[in-house]
C-alpha cells in the first residue's frame, strides 16, 4: 500500500508556503495526503474492477463510466496502468488481452467508429485517429512490460494491418477518402486541407469536431505509435513490408509536424499549434483530453526539456490558451466540451506526469485533492471556484491515469492491494 510518507514527500517543496506557520501547514499537508491516498486507492481498484467486464466471447468490455458504451481510446487508457501488474497476475493479463482482442474486432467492423456497445454495435462513427492508435499502444505496452506475445493473435494482426491501410489513405483524405460526417464543415467533408504528410482526422480526442483537420497532438501520438507498430510487425509478425510501411509513415508524419505544425506566438516564441490545415491556418489552444499538447512527452514524442515543447507548455498553462482557467481552488486546462471555468482532472494528472519541477507537481496534487467532493473519485471536470459543481459522476479515464501517476512516482507496480483483477463476468 502507498504510505503517507510517499505522498507527503510530494509536498516538501511547499512545506513553508503561505501563511499560518509550519504547524498549520503540516496539518494541511497531512489532510491533503490522506485525501490523495483515498483517491488513489479508489482509483486503482475501481478503474478496472468496476468498469471491465469479462464477456462470453472471451474478450473484455470496458465502459467509459456513466455512459454505457466503450470508446477505444478510453478503454485502452483505463487498463494500461495495470500492465505492470499483469506480469505477475494472470487474471489481469487475461483482462488486458481481452481488451485488445475486442478492440481488434471493433476495428474490423468499422475503423471509422470511435465507440461501440457491448454487443458490437456502432455507438458513434466519429473518425478520431487516436481511436485507431490507442489499441496498438496498449498492446505494445502490455508486450514490452510482460514479454507476453500471445496478445498478438492473427485477428489482432489483421486489425493492425487495416489500421495501417486507413491511416495511409487518410494522409490524402481530400482525394481518396469517402468518410463523411454531418457534424463536419463543407457538407460533412471537413474544412479544406492540403497534403502535408500528416493524418487527417475528423474529431478531436474530446469527440468535438476539429476546426482544422490536422490535429498536432494526435499526429504526434501517431509518430510514437507507428514506431511501435513497426517493431511489432518486424519482431512479432515477421512482416518486414508492413514494418517498413509503418516506419515510413511515422517519418512522413513527423516531417509534416516539423514543417506545418508550429507557429510563432509572442512572447512564448515557437510553439506547437493544436490544429492546422496546411494552408496557413492554425488553432492556438490546448484541450484537456489526451493526446494533448501538454501530453507530448508522455507518449515519447519529445523530451519534456525540448525547447519547443517548453514554450508550448508555457502557452498551454497560461491565459493565452482560451481553455486554461484559474479559480479559488484550482487552475488548469479545461475543454470546449465542458462549461467555461471547469478544469479537467485528466489535464491536471497529465501536467504532473510531464512536469520536471517537484513544486509544480505538489501544486497540482493540491488541486486534485481539492476536487474530491467526498466520493474519492476524479470527475470529468469541476468548477475551479466551486468543486462541488462537476460534470460526470463516473468517468474512469482520469482515475486510471491518476493511479498511473502514483505508480510512476513509486517506481514500481502495486501488487499488495486488494487485487483489482477481479473482473465482473457478463
Secondary structure, 3 states (H helix, E strand, C coil): CCCHHHHHHHHHHHCCCCCCHHHHHHHHHHHHHHHHHHHHHHHHHHHHHCCEEECCCCCEEECCECCCCEEHHHHHHHHHCCHHHHCCCHHHHHHHHHHHHHHHHHHHHCCCCCEECCCCCEEECCCCHHHHHHHHHHHHHHHHHHCCHHHCCHHHHHHHHHHHHHHHHHCCHHHHCCCCCCCCHHHHCCCCCCCCCCCCCCECCCCCECCCCEEHHHHHHHHHHHHHHHHHHHHCCCCHHHHHHHHHHHHHHHHHHHHHCEEEECCCEEEECCEECCCCCEECCCCCCCCCCCCCCCCCCCCCCCHHHHHHHHHHCCCCCCCEEECCCCEEECCCCCCCCEECHHHHHHHHHHCCCHHHHHHHHHHHHHCCCCCCCCCCEEECCEEEEEECCCEHHHHHHHHHHHHHHHCCCCCCCCCCCCCEEC
